[in-house]
Amino acid sequence: LEPDSSVSIYVSGYDDLGCENIDSLSIVVFELPNLLVTPAQSICLGESVLISVSGAQSYSWLPVGEGSEFQFSPNESVDIWITGTDANTCSDSVQTSVIVHPNPEANFTADPMLTTSDIPHITFENTSIGGETYILGTGDGFYYDFFDAEIEHSYPYSEGNYAVELYVENEFGCTDS
């Protein structure tokens, strides 16, 4: 018997002498807990994520997590199953996912590393891995979209040290510099 709502069952029976006996049984069917969980999230490697669940009194998480909120920094994508149990010991489960995207690796070379006012030219070569957008800042106010493998830049004819920076972003919005 699997009722979907509360029911009362009445049973009557007669013995060998014709005496009737009546009994009843009430079955109360409780609603399952209505669990609400944080929807699937995408993060970059090294970032943390907060997963929240509500709708029950206690929760059991697989493969990781505890309580009604759990914050962690996964190293790889993971599906998480959460079982919630209410005051009537009724349980239901929900699933959410954390998708972990790789970070690009920003890297470049410069040749020559030291310039003079007679030869102020430097060739920068982009050796980054896994990027989609590359911005090179030469430290003297110039910025280049670094899509090409090489960029030649001429510095001003005055002495100075210039901090060169490369910003790399991949298609998932993950960055390195």
Summary of the structure (lengths in Angstrom):
residues: 177
radius of gyration: 32.8
end to end distance: 64.2
largest distance: 124.1
contacts: 442
relative contact order: 0.15
helix: 0%
strand: 50%
